[in-house]
Amino acid sequence: MSAVKLNFTLEKVTKNSVRYKEVPEEGKAPVLGSIYVQKWYAGSSKNISVTIDKKD
């Protein structure tokens, strides 16, 4: 399987991190669901993307 790019949108801001919720492609189930990114890195980003490359 090749790399897959997942899109996330801001869900909640916590004390030290920001929680993003995956926006799955239509008709597909989420791969990761929600992820936490440290506030110092996330800054004020409302949307992020993550690329996963599956190694077999």
HTML snippet that shows the backbone in 3Dmol.js (N, CA, C, O; Angstrom):
<script src="https://3Dmol.org/build/3Dmol-min.js"></script>
<div id="view" style="width:600px;height:400px;position:relative"></div>
<script>
const pdb = `
ATOM      1  N   MET A   1       0.848  -1.169   0.000  1.00  0.00           N
ATOM      2  CA  MET A   1       0.000   0.000   0.000  1.00  0.00           C
ATOM      3  C   MET A   1       0.898   1.239   0.000  1.00  0.00           C
ATOM      4  O   MET A   1       1.923   1.263   0.681  1.00  0.00           O
ATOM      5  N   SER A   2       0.526   2.237  -0.741  1.00  0.00           N
ATOM      6  CA  SER A   2       1.311   3.464  -0.790  1.00  0.00           C
ATOM      7  C   SER A   2       0.920   4.406   0.343  1.00  0.00           C
ATOM      8  O   SER A   2       0.081   4.086   1.185  1.00  0.00           O
ATOM      9  N   ALA A   3       1.543   5.559   0.339  1.00  0.00           N
ATOM     10  CA  ALA A   3       1.282   6.551   1.382  1.00  0.00           C
ATOM     11  C   ALA A   3      -0.143   7.085   1.269  1.00  0.00           C
ATOM     12  O   ALA A   3      -0.708   7.184   0.180  1.00  0.00           O
ATOM     13  N   VAL A   4      -0.704   7.426   2.427  1.00  0.00           N
ATOM     14  CA  VAL A   4      -2.043   8.001   2.472  1.00  0.00           C
ATOM     15  C   VAL A   4      -1.956   9.322   3.237  1.00  0.00           C
ATOM     16  O   VAL A   4      -1.320   9.398   4.288  1.00  0.00           O
ATOM     17  N   LYS A   5      -2.593  10.351   2.705  1.00  0.00           N
ATOM     18  CA  LYS A   5      -2.607  11.672   3.341  1.00  0.00           C
ATOM     19  C   LYS A   5      -3.944  11.844   4.051  1.00  0.00           C
ATOM     20  O   LYS A   5      -5.003  11.728   3.434  1.00  0.00           O
ATOM     21  N   LEU A   6      -3.889  12.125   5.358  1.00  0.00           N
ATOM     22  CA  LEU A   6      -5.085  12.294   6.169  1.00  0.00           C
ATOM     23  C   LEU A   6      -5.231  13.759   6.554  1.00  0.00           C
ATOM     24  O   LEU A   6      -4.252  14.411   6.918  1.00  0.00           O
ATOM     25  N   ASN A   7      -6.433  14.266   6.476  1.00  0.00           N
ATOM     26  CA  ASN A   7      -6.715  15.656   6.826  1.00  0.00           C
ATOM     27  C   ASN A   7      -7.412  15.720   8.176  1.00  0.00           C
ATOM     28  O   ASN A   7      -8.259  14.886   8.494  1.00  0.00           O
ATOM     29  N   PHE A   8      -7.039  16.727   8.966  1.00  0.00           N
ATOM     30  CA  PHE A   8      -7.580  16.907  10.302  1.00  0.00           C
ATOM     31  C   PHE A   8      -8.032  18.350  10.480  1.00  0.00           C
ATOM     32  O   PHE A   8      -7.471  19.272   9.889  1.00  0.00           O
ATOM     33  N   THR A   9      -9.055  18.525  11.304  1.00  0.00           N
ATOM     34  CA  THR A   9      -9.555  19.851  11.621  1.00  0.00           C
ATOM     35  C   THR A   9      -9.570  20.033  13.141  1.00  0.00           C
ATOM     36  O   THR A   9      -9.724  19.063  13.884  1.00  0.00           O
ATOM     37  N   LEU A  10      -9.411  21.258  13.592  1.00  0.00           N
ATOM     38  CA  LEU A  10      -9.349  21.574  15.013  1.00  0.00           C
ATOM     39  C   LEU A  10     -10.599  21.080  15.740  1.00  0.00           C
ATOM     40  O   LEU A  10     -11.726  21.327  15.311  1.00  0.00           O
ATOM     41  N   GLU A  11     -10.372  20.378  16.847  1.00  0.00           N
ATOM     42  CA  GLU A  11     -11.487  19.864  17.640  1.00  0.00           C
ATOM     43  C   GLU A  11     -11.529  20.528  19.018  1.00  0.00           C
ATOM     44  O   GLU A  11     -12.591  20.951  19.473  1.00  0.00           O
ATOM     45  N   LYS A  12     -10.363  20.618  19.683  1.00  0.00           N
ATOM     46  CA  LYS A  12     -10.334  21.145  21.046  1.00  0.00           C
ATOM     47  C   LYS A  12      -8.919  21.599  21.393  1.00  0.00           C
ATOM     48  O   LYS A  12      -7.936  20.978  20.989  1.00  0.00           O
ATOM     49  N   VAL A  13      -8.833  22.691  22.148  1.00  0.00           N
ATOM     50  CA  VAL A  13      -7.539  23.170  22.641  1.00  0.00           C
ATOM     51  C   VAL A  13      -7.459  22.825  24.119  1.00  0.00           C
ATOM     52  O   VAL A  13      -8.349  23.181  24.891  1.00  0.00           O
ATOM     53  N   THR A  14      -6.402  22.135  24.516  1.00  0.00           N
ATOM     54  CA  THR A  14      -6.192  21.783  25.920  1.00  0.00           C
ATOM     55  C   THR A  14      -5.035  22.616  26.470  1.00  0.00           C
ATOM     56  O   THR A  14      -4.525  23.502  25.783  1.00  0.00           O
ATOM     57  N   LYS A  15      -4.625  22.337  27.692  1.00  0.00           N
ATOM     58  CA  LYS A  15      -3.586  23.138  28.350  1.00  0.00           C
ATOM     59  C   LYS A  15      -2.279  23.180  27.548  1.00  0.00           C
ATOM     60  O   LYS A  15      -1.741  24.260  27.301  1.00  0.00           O
ATOM     61  N   ASN A  16      -1.772  22.024  27.144  1.00  0.00           N
ATOM     62  CA  ASN A  16      -0.475  21.965  26.463  1.00  0.00           C
ATOM     63  C   ASN A  16      -0.534  21.430  25.046  1.00  0.00           C
ATOM     64  O   ASN A  16       0.491  21.349  24.370  1.00  0.00           O
ATOM     65  N   SER A  17      -1.722  21.063  24.587  1.00  0.00           N
ATOM     66  CA  SER A  17      -1.814  20.469  23.249  1.00  0.00           C
ATOM     67  C   SER A  17      -3.113  20.869  22.554  1.00  0.00           C
ATOM     68  O   SER A  17      -4.008  21.476  23.143  1.00  0.00           O
ATOM     69  N   VAL A  18      -3.173  20.504  21.286  1.00  0.00           N
ATOM     70  CA  VAL A  18      -4.356  20.781  20.477  1.00  0.00           C
ATOM     71  C   VAL A  18      -4.839  19.443  19.919  1.00  0.00           C
ATOM     72  O   VAL A  18      -4.050  18.663  19.386  1.00  0.00           O
ATOM     73  N   ARG A  19      -6.139  19.187  20.045  1.00  0.00           N
ATOM     74  CA  ARG A  19      -6.700  17.936  19.526  1.00  0.00           C
ATOM     75  C   ARG A  19      -7.334  18.216  18.165  1.00  0.00           C
ATOM     76  O   ARG A  19      -8.126  19.144  18.001  1.00  0.00           O
ATOM     77  N   TYR A  20      -6.957  17.381  17.197  1.00  0.00           N
ATOM     78  CA  TYR A  20      -7.499  17.481  15.850  1.00  0.00           C
ATOM     79  C   TYR A  20      -8.297  16.222  15.541  1.00  0.00           C
ATOM     80  O   TYR A  20      -7.908  15.118  15.924  1.00  0.00           O
ATOM     81  N   LYS A  21      -9.418  16.399  14.845  1.00  0.00           N
ATOM     82  CA  LYS A  21     -10.281  15.278  14.464  1.00  0.00           C
ATOM     83  C   LYS A  21     -10.114  15.016  12.976  1.00  0.00           C
ATOM     84  O   LYS A  21     -10.143  15.940  12.162  1.00  0.00           O
ATOM     85  N   GLU A  22      -9.940  13.755  12.635  1.00  0.00           N
ATOM     86  CA  GLU A  22      -9.768  13.377  11.229  1.00  0.00           C
ATOM     87  C   GLU A  22     -11.038  13.647  10.428  1.00  0.00           C
ATOM     88  O   GLU A  22     -12.152  13.412  10.898  1.00  0.00           O
ATOM     89  N   VAL A  23     -10.847  14.143   9.219  1.00  0.00           N
ATOM     90  CA  VAL A  23     -11.943  14.353   8.278  1.00  0.00           C
ATOM     91  C   VAL A  23     -11.773  13.271   7.203  1.00  0.00           C
ATOM     92  O   VAL A  23     -11.021  13.460   6.247  1.00  0.00           O
ATOM     93  N   PRO A  24     -12.473  12.136   7.359  1.00  0.00           N
ATOM     94  CA  PRO A  24     -12.269  11.027   6.412  1.00  0.00           C
ATOM     95  C   PRO A  24     -12.856  11.338   5.040  1.00  0.00           C
ATOM     96  O   PRO A  24     -13.768  12.153   4.901  1.00  0.00           O
ATOM     97  N   GLU A  25     -12.308  10.665   4.034  1.00  0.00           N
ATOM     98  CA  GLU A  25     -12.859  10.790   2.684  1.00  0.00           C
ATOM     99  C   GLU A  25     -14.270  10.211   2.700  1.00  0.00           C
ATOM    100  O   GLU A  25     -14.569   9.307   3.481  1.00  0.00           O
ATOM    101  N   GLU A  26     -15.121  10.732   1.845  1.00  0.00           N
ATOM    102  CA  GLU A  26     -16.511  10.293   1.797  1.00  0.00           C
ATOM    103  C   GLU A  26     -16.578   8.789   1.531  1.00  0.00           C
ATOM    104  O   GLU A  26     -15.943   8.277   0.609  1.00  0.00           O
ATOM    105  N   GLY A  27     -17.355   8.100   2.353  1.00  0.00           N
ATOM    106  CA  GLY A  27     -17.549   6.670   2.197  1.00  0.00           C
ATOM    107  C   GLY A  27     -16.474   5.809   2.828  1.00  0.00           C
ATOM    108  O   GLY A  27     -16.528   4.584   2.719  1.00  0.00           O
ATOM    109  N   LYS A  28     -15.483   6.426   3.494  1.00  0.00           N
ATOM    110  CA  LYS A  28     -14.410   5.671   4.141  1.00  0.00           C
ATOM    111  C   LYS A  28     -14.409   5.923   5.640  1.00  0.00           C
ATOM    112  O   LYS A  28     -14.827   6.983   6.105  1.00  0.00           O
ATOM    113  N   ALA A  29     -13.940   4.947   6.379  1.00  0.00           N
ATOM    114  CA  ALA A  29     -13.838   5.077   7.836  1.00  0.00           C
ATOM    115  C   ALA A  29     -12.563   5.834   8.197  1.00  0.00           C
ATOM    116  O   ALA A  29     -11.593   5.797   7.440  1.00  0.00           O
ATOM    117  N   PRO A  30     -12.547   6.523   9.348  1.00  0.00           N
ATOM    118  CA  PRO A  30     -11.322   7.212   9.789  1.00  0.00           C
ATOM    119  C   PRO A  30     -10.184   6.209  10.026  1.00  0.00           C
ATOM    120  O   PRO A  30     -10.420   5.075  10.444  1.00  0.00           O
ATOM    121  N   VAL A  31      -8.969   6.639   9.756  1.00  0.00           N
ATOM    122  CA  VAL A  31      -7.787   5.794   9.967  1.00  0.00           C
ATOM    123  C   VAL A  31      -7.238   6.010  11.379  1.00  0.00           C
ATOM    124  O   VAL A  31      -6.937   5.043  12.078  1.00  0.00           O
ATOM    125  N   LEU A  32      -7.106   7.255  11.796  1.00  0.00           N
ATOM    126  CA  LEU A  32      -6.555   7.575  13.115  1.00  0.00           C
ATOM    127  C   LEU A  32      -7.589   8.125  14.094  1.00  0.00           C
ATOM    128  O   LEU A  32      -7.427   7.969  15.304  1.00  0.00           O
ATOM    129  N   GLY A  33      -8.627   8.751  13.606  1.00  0.00           N
ATOM    130  CA  GLY A  33      -9.618   9.364  14.484  1.00  0.00           C
ATOM    131  C   GLY A  33      -9.145  10.727  14.933  1.00  0.00           C
ATOM    132  O   GLY A  33      -9.092  11.661  14.132  1.00  0.00           O
ATOM    133  N   SER A  34      -8.797  10.857  16.212  1.00  0.00           N
ATOM    134  CA  SER A  34      -8.295  12.123  16.747  1.00  0.00           C
ATOM    135  C   SER A  34      -6.823  11.982  17.099  1.00  0.00           C
ATOM    136  O   SER A  34      -6.358  10.910  17.485  1.00  0.00           O
ATOM    137  N   ILE A  35      -6.097  13.094  16.956  1.00  0.00           N
ATOM    138  CA  ILE A  35      -4.687  13.113  17.349  1.00  0.00           C
ATOM    139  C   ILE A  35      -4.419  14.376  18.156  1.00  0.00           C
ATOM    140  O   ILE A  35      -5.108  15.385  18.003  1.00  0.00           O
ATOM    141  N   TYR A  36      -3.408  14.307  19.015  1.00  0.00           N
ATOM    142  CA  TYR A  36      -2.980  15.453  19.804  1.00  0.00           C
ATOM    143  C   TYR A  36      -1.646  15.941  19.260  1.00  0.00           C
ATOM    144  O   TYR A  36      -0.747  15.146  18.989  1.00  0.00           O
ATOM    145  N   VAL A  37      -1.526  17.259  19.102  1.00  0.00           N
ATOM    146  CA  VAL A  37      -0.288  17.893  18.663  1.00  0.00           C
ATOM    147  C   VAL A  37       0.074  18.931  19.725  1.00  0.00           C
ATOM    148  O   VAL A  37      -0.792  19.673  20.188  1.00  0.00           O
ATOM    149  N   GLN A  38       1.329  18.983  20.107  1.00  0.00           N
ATOM    150  CA  GLN A  38       1.763  19.939  21.121  1.00  0.00           C
ATOM    151  C   GLN A  38       1.515  21.370  20.656  1.00  0.00           C
ATOM    152  O   GLN A  38       1.712  21.705  19.488  1.00  0.00           O
ATOM    153  N   LYS A  39       1.077  22.206  21.595  1.00  0.00           N
ATOM    154  CA  LYS A  39       0.711  23.587  21.288  1.00  0.00           C
ATOM    155  C   LYS A  39       1.857  24.378  20.676  1.00  0.00           C
ATOM    156  O   LYS A  39       1.635  25.211  19.796  1.00  0.00           O
ATOM    157  N   TRP A  40       3.085  24.126  21.135  1.00  0.00           N
ATOM    158  CA  TRP A  40       4.221  24.892  20.625  1.00  0.00           C
ATOM    159  C   TRP A  40       4.408  24.665  19.134  1.00  0.00           C
ATOM    160  O   TRP A  40       4.921  25.539  18.436  1.00  0.00           O
ATOM    161  N   TYR A  41       3.996  23.494  18.632  1.00  0.00           N
ATOM    162  CA  TYR A  41       4.120  23.193  17.204  1.00  0.00           C
ATOM    163  C   TYR A  41       2.854  23.575  16.431  1.00  0.00           C
ATOM    164  O   TYR A  41       2.935  24.158  15.350  1.00  0.00           O
ATOM    165  N   ALA A  42       1.712  23.251  16.979  1.00  0.00           N
ATOM    166  CA  ALA A  42       0.446  23.483  16.287  1.00  0.00           C
ATOM    167  C   ALA A  42       0.152  24.969  16.104  1.00  0.00           C
ATOM    168  O   ALA A  42      -0.432  25.371  15.098  1.00  0.00           O
ATOM    169  N   GLY A  43       0.556  25.777  17.073  1.00  0.00           N
ATOM    170  CA  GLY A  43       0.280  27.210  16.987  1.00  0.00           C
ATOM    171  C   GLY A  43      -1.210  27.463  16.863  1.00  0.00           C
ATOM    172  O   GLY A  43      -1.997  26.939  17.652  1.00  0.00           O
ATOM    173  N   SER A  44      -1.608  28.263  15.876  1.00  0.00           N
ATOM    174  CA  SER A  44      -3.025  28.584  15.685  1.00  0.00           C
ATOM    175  C   SER A  44      -3.616  27.894  14.461  1.00  0.00           C
ATOM    176  O   SER A  44      -4.629  28.344  13.926  1.00  0.00           O
ATOM    177  N   SER A  45      -2.994  26.808  14.012  1.00  0.00           N
ATOM    178  CA  SER A  45      -3.471  26.088  12.828  1.00  0.00           C
ATOM    179  C   SER A  45      -4.833  25.464  13.071  1.00  0.00           C
ATOM    180  O   SER A  45      -5.031  24.740  14.047  1.00  0.00           O
ATOM    181  N   LYS A  46      -5.764  25.748  12.180  1.00  0.00           N
ATOM    182  CA  LYS A  46      -7.112  25.182  12.270  1.00  0.00           C
ATOM    183  C   LYS A  46      -7.187  23.829  11.567  1.00  0.00           C
ATOM    184  O   LYS A  46      -8.023  22.995  11.914  1.00  0.00           O
ATOM    185  N   ASN A  47      -6.324  23.611  10.589  1.00  0.00           N
ATOM    186  CA  ASN A  47      -6.305  22.364   9.819  1.00  0.00           C
ATOM    187  C   ASN A  47      -4.867  21.889   9.657  1.00  0.00           C
ATOM    188  O   ASN A  47      -3.949  22.688   9.475  1.00  0.00           O
ATOM    189  N   ILE A  48      -4.691  20.572   9.727  1.00  0.00           N
ATOM    190  CA  ILE A  48      -3.382  19.978   9.490  1.00  0.00           C
ATOM    191  C   ILE A  48      -3.568  18.734   8.625  1.00  0.00           C
ATOM    192  O   ILE A  48      -4.681  18.228   8.481  1.00  0.00           O
ATOM    193  N   SER A  49      -2.480  18.252   8.056  1.00  0.00           N
ATOM    194  CA  SER A  49      -2.523  16.986   7.331  1.00  0.00           C
ATOM    195  C   SER A  49      -1.352  16.128   7.790  1.00  0.00           C
ATOM    196  O   SER A  49      -0.288  16.639   8.138  1.00  0.00           O
ATOM    197  N   VAL A  50      -1.565  14.816   7.786  1.00  0.00           N
ATOM    198  CA  VAL A  50      -0.562  13.848   8.199  1.00  0.00           C
ATOM    199  C   VAL A  50      -0.466  12.807   7.096  1.00  0.00           C
ATOM    200  O   VAL A  50      -1.483  12.323   6.599  1.00  0.00           O
ATOM    201  N   THR A  51       0.756  12.465   6.715  1.00  0.00           N
ATOM    202  CA  THR A  51       0.968  11.431   5.705  1.00  0.00           C
ATOM    203  C   THR A  51       1.505  10.183   6.391  1.00  0.00           C
ATOM    204  O   THR A  51       2.472  10.251   7.150  1.00  0.00           O
ATOM    205  N   ILE A  52       0.878   9.052   6.122  1.00  0.00           N
ATOM    206  CA  ILE A  52       1.298   7.769   6.671  1.00  0.00           C
ATOM    207  C   ILE A  52       1.752   6.878   5.522  1.00  0.00           C
ATOM    208  O   ILE A  52       1.041   6.689   4.535  1.00  0.00           O
ATOM    209  N   ASP A  53       2.952   6.339   5.679  1.00  0.00           N
ATOM    210  CA  ASP A  53       3.498   5.426   4.680  1.00  0.00           C
ATOM    211  C   ASP A  53       3.626   4.058   5.330  1.00  0.00           C
ATOM    212  O   ASP A  53       4.480   3.857   6.193  1.00  0.00           O
ATOM    213  N   LYS A  54       2.797   3.131   4.927  1.00  0.00           N
ATOM    214  CA  LYS A  54       2.772   1.790   5.523  1.00  0.00           C
ATOM    215  C   LYS A  54       3.932   0.959   4.971  1.00  0.00           C
ATOM    216  O   LYS A  54       4.067   0.803   3.757  1.00  0.00           O
ATOM    217  N   LYS A  55       4.762   0.432   5.862  1.00  0.00           N
ATOM    218  CA  LYS A  55       5.912  -0.400   5.489  1.00  0.00           C
ATOM    219  C   LYS A  55       5.614  -1.854   5.836  1.00  0.00           C
ATOM    220  O   LYS A  55       5.317  -2.173   6.987  1.00  0.00           O
ATOM    221  N   ASP A  56       5.692  -2.719   4.860  1.00  0.00           N
ATOM    222  CA  ASP A  56       5.438  -4.150   5.104  1.00  0.00           C
ATOM    223  C   ASP A  56       6.691  -4.965   4.960  1.00  0.00           C
ATOM    224  O   ASP A  56       6.658  -6.183   5.131  1.00  0.00           O
TER     225      ASP A  56
END
`;
const viewer = $3Dmol.createViewer("view");
viewer.addModel(pdb, "pdb");
viewer.setStyle({}, {cartoon: {color: "spectrum"}});
viewer.zoomTo();
viewer.render();
</script>
